[in-house]
Amino acid sequence: MSEHNPKGTNSNTPASNSPLADALWAALGTVEDPELRRPITELGMVERAQAVSEDDGGYVADVKILLTIEGCP
């Protein structure tokens, strides 16, 4: 499992030179909040982003996104 946590609060966070974590983080950087028109990574909305290995040797992204404001649907 490869995980990237920009806040550094998780002790399982790999070195920033993990290619898989860097690729996942770069992909998340292209996702914009539709109302604020800024990347969710810049807004601090990504709580967790990790690549989980699967039985077939591939990976699936497991991402937890935070809401921008309380009560946001």
N, C-alpha and C positions, 0 to 999 in steps of 0.2 A: 504494500500500500504506500502510495506517495501522497503527502499532504502538504498544503501550503496555507499558512495562516499569517497574514500580514501583520497582525497585532503581536505575534510572537508569544501568545499566551499558552500554546500547546507545546508540551515538551517533546511531542512526536514530530514536530516540524523539521523536515530535512534541510540540509544546507541549500541555500538559494540557487546552487548550481545544478539542482536536480532537473534534468531536461523535461521529464514528464510533468512535474509540478509547474515549471516555468511555462510550458506549452498550455496547460490548463488555465493558468493565471492570465496568460496573454489572450486566450480565447474569451475569458470572462471580461477582459478589458474592452472588448468590442461590443458588449451588451450595454445599451443605454437605458436609463430610466426614462420612460416615455413622457413624463411630465417635466422633469428637470433637464432632460436632454444632455445628461452627463453620464459617463461610464459608471456602472455600479461599483467598480473597484475603487474609483476616486471618491465615491460617496460613503465608503465604509460599510456597504451593504452586504459584503460577503463575509459571513461568519466562519464558514468552513468550506474548503474545496479540496477534494482528495480523489485520487484515481485508485479504484479498487480492482484488484486483479480477479479475473474470472477463470473458471476451470479450463476454458479453451485457450488460455494464454493471452487473451485480450484484456482490456481494461474498460471500466465504465466510470463515468464521473459522478461523484456524490457531492452535491453542492448545497449548502444551506444559506439562503438569502434572508436578510433582515428587512423588515418594513421600513420605509422612509419616515413615516409618521404613525403615531398611535391611532388605531381605528381604520387604517388603510386596508381595504379589502384584499 
